[in-house]
Amino acid sequence: MTLVLDDLRTELRDHLGVDSTDLPDASADLLINRSYWEISDKFPFRAKEATSTVSTVVGTRRYAMPAPFEALRFIALEDENGKHFHLERWVRQHYETQYVNDTDTRGQPTNYFREADDFILYPTPDAVFALTVGFWSIFDDLSDSNTTPELPQVWHEIILDGAIWRGWKRLGNYGKMREIRAGQVALINSTTPVEVKEEFDSRMAGIELPEGLTGVDW
């Protein structure tokens, strides 16, 4: 059975020995979402992988990242022959040594760098090109209108444990907090993310990854 938000609220209150008066839904949801945010930030879950298509504008070098986004994965360009290739990432300092504000230096982009919520292309496009932007997206918060975590079901218990130790912290019981947190770390270390399972069986990966995850210490 998939744990939905009501189940998480109920189990959280049961573990803490409180009721909905002591821990109303809004407070319970904050603890649950804080756990959800931390877990989704620490691991590259497949469900976070997203792509967006951007068309360049002649003479425009700066483009906004798709929203909501956590981090950029890649930018690929389709050339006039339909061939796709990845743009190479630069740092700002290198870009500044290469960029010339002159229409004669425009061309098909080969590089980019990141700044704030944008990416900047080099050279500045001289035509319309189709870009594929790959990025890590951000999960929507759990709420009455979004009750099911987007993580694999085996991770739902880990979300619950993260909410429980935060609840004990809120109640000032730091012994219980440390105990539950240690249990959560152990459960994480014995859980294999989908992407690790896939990489283990990938001939293109070139390496074999160990079973599970080790060394996670929050």
MOQUIGI-V329073 format. One record per backbone hydrogen bond with DSSP energy under -0.5 kcal/mol. CO is the residue of the C=O (numbers start at 1). NH is the residue of the N-H. If there is no record, write none. Layout:
((CO & NH) (CO & NH))
This chain:
((2 & 4) (3 & 149) (4 & 8) (5 & 9) (6 & 10) (7 & 11) (8 & 12) (9 & 13) (10 & 14) (11 & 15) (12 & 16) (13 & 17) (13 & 18) (19 & 23) (24 & 28) (25 & 29) (26 & 30) (27 & 31) (28 & 32) (29 & 33) (30 & 34) (31 & 35) (32 & 36) (33 & 37) (34 & 38) (35 & 39) (36 & 40) (37 & 41) (38 & 42) (39 & 43) (43 & 45) (45 & 48) (46 & 49) (48 & 137) (50 & 135) (52 & 133) (54 & 56) (54 & 131) (57 & 60) (59 & 61) (60 & 125) (61 & 121) (63 & 119) (68 & 138) (71 & 136) (74 & 134) (75 & 87) (76 & 132) (77 & 79) (77 & 85) (78 & 130) (79 & 82) (83 & 79) (85 & 77) (88 & 112) (91 & 95) (92 & 96) (93 & 97) (94 & 98) (95 & 98) (95 & 99) (100 & 102) (102 & 105) (103 & 106) (107 & 109) (107 & 126) (110 & 88) (111 & 122) (112 & 90) (113 & 120) (115 & 118) (117 & 65) (118 & 115) (119 & 63) (120 & 113) (122 & 110) (122 & 111) (124 & 107) (125 & 59) (127 & 129) (129 & 56) (129 & 131) (130 & 78) (131 & 54) (131 & 133) (132 & 76) (132 & 134) (133 & 52) (134 & 73) (134 & 74) (135 & 50) (135 & 137) (136 & 70) (136 & 71) (143 & 146) (146 & 143) (147 & 5) (147 & 149) (152 & 155) (153 & 156) (155 & 159) (156 & 160) (157 & 161) (158 & 162) (159 & 163) (160 & 164) (161 & 165) (162 & 166) (163 & 167) (164 & 168) (165 & 169) (166 & 170) (167 & 171) (168 & 172) (168 & 173) (169 & 172) (172 & 174) (173 & 177) (174 & 178) (175 & 179) (176 & 180) (177 & 181) (178 & 182) (179 & 183) (180 & 184) (181 & 185) (182 & 186) (183 & 187) (184 & 188) (185 & 189) (186 & 190) (188 & 191) (189 & 213) (191 & 193) (193 & 196) (193 & 197) (194 & 198) (195 & 199) (196 & 200) (197 & 201) (198 & 201) (199 & 202) (201 & 203) (202 & 205) (202 & 206) (215 & 217))
